[in-house]
Amino acid sequence: MIRDVIFPADSEELKALILEYADWLNIDLSYQDFEGEMASLEALFSLPSGQYTFAIVQSQVAGGVGFRQLDEHTAEVKRLYVRREYQGRGLGRQLMDNLLIKLKSLGYIRVVLDAVPPTKKAQELYELMGFRETEPYFFNPTPDTKFFEFDLLGSCPESNT
């Protein structure tokens, strides 16, 4: 099941998932004001400024993905993560398909993201989905970081609802 985070009920679970993701990355995220992000998750991931979605497997949070609004037409993918024990089930793809459909319905036309080296599996997924490498849209000091963009007007998964 894919569902949007509900505040404040899901606040602690969201915080735990994002901290687990950050630990897995093993990269200093201070350049992104990670502490500020963690202190303001509800504001960051509540519409219209953004949103976070969980993948739920047998009543457990298996992973999630979020977005934040960069401008009227551009959204940034944030914190795509599937817990190790749930990997290999296609949850990352389901989360991303759901996100792109949602972003298109909200009127966004462009999606961007940055991908640090430990996210090789996610980068393969992004390329498979039609994301293309692009120029950096902000400073990321992590060597070998890639930046991707996706045109929602060009192609987008179809809703199965």
N, C-alpha and C positions, 0 to 999 in steps of 0.2 A: 504494500500500500504506500502511496505517495501522498503526503499531506503537509500543508503549511504549518509552520510553528505557530502556536497560540501563546500569547503573553498574558499573564505572567506564568501560566501553568507549565510551559516548556522551558522556562528560562534556565534552570539549572542543568537540564539535559543538553540544551544548546551550548551552554558554556563548557560543559564537560567534553562534548564532541569537538568543539573548536580547539580546546586546549590539547586534546589527544592528537588532533591533526597537526597542531604546531609542534608538539613533541616529536611526532613522526617525521616532520620535515627536517628537524634539527638545524634550523636556520634562524639567525637573529632577525626577528621581524620588527625590530624597533623603528626601522625606516618607514614603516607603515603606521606608526603610532598604535602598535598592537595593544598596549595597555589601555589606551583610550578606547579602542574598539571593544575590548572586553568589558570596560566599564559602562558602555552605552549600547549594548547589543539590541535592546528593545527599540531604541530610537533608530539605530542603523538598519535593522531588519523589520521595520514596520512600514507599510505603504503610507505615503507615496515614495519615501526615500529608498526603500528596498524591501526585501522579504527573504526568509529562509524556509526551506522545505526539507522535511525528513523523509527518508525511506524507512518504512517500518516492516520488520519481518518477525512474525510470531510475537507481537506486542513489544518488540525491542527496537530501539533506534539503531539501524544498521549503517546509516550514513546520511549525508545531506548535501545540499548546495544552496547558495544564496546569491543575491544580486544586490547591487546598490546603483542608484541613479547617478550617472556622471553629468548628464545634461538632459534636456527635453527629449532627445532622440537616441541617446546612448546609455546602455546599461553595462555594468561590469560584473562578470561572474566572480563570485567570492566563495572560497573554502569548499570546493568540491572534495568530498572525502567519503570513502566507503571503508568501514572497519574491516580489518584483515580477515576475520572469520566469515565475512559476507561477500568477499571479493569473488569474482568469477561467475556471478549470477546475473550479470547485466544490469545491476542497479545503477552504476554510474551513467550508463546510456539512458535508462529510464528517467533518472533525475534530470539529465541534460535535455532530453526531449521535452519533458514536462516544463522545464524552465523556458526553453525557446518558445513553446506554444504560449505560455503565460506572458512572456515579454512582448510577443507580437500582439496579443490581445490588449495589452496595456498601451500600445501605440509606439513602442520602440522600433527603430529601424536598423540599429547597429548594436552589436554585442562585442565587447572586448574583454580580454583577460591577459594576465601574465602567468607564466608557467616556469617555476624554478626547476633545476635539474632533477630533484627526487621524484617529480611528477611525470615520469616518462610514460607510464600507462595512460594517464589522463591526456597527455599530449597526443598519443596515438589515437585516442578516442576523438579528440577535437579535430584532428586532421581527417579522420574517417567521416566525421559529421559535416565536413565542408568548411571548417574554420581555416583561415589562411594566415600565415605569418605576416606581421605588419611592423611598422616602426614603433618604438617605445612611446607610450602615451604618458609615462611618468618615470621618475628616476628609481631604478631598482639596482642596488649595489651588488646583488648576487651574481657572480660570474655565470655566463651561459644561460641566463634567463631568456626565454622566448616570449614574444608578445603575439597574440592572435586576435583576429577579428572575424565576425560573421555578419553577413548581410541578411537581415530578416525579410527584406523585400524580395530577395532572390530565391531563397529556398528556406523552408521551415518544415519540421515534422507536422503531420496532420493530427489533429485531435481525434482521439478514439471515443469521444463522448457524444 
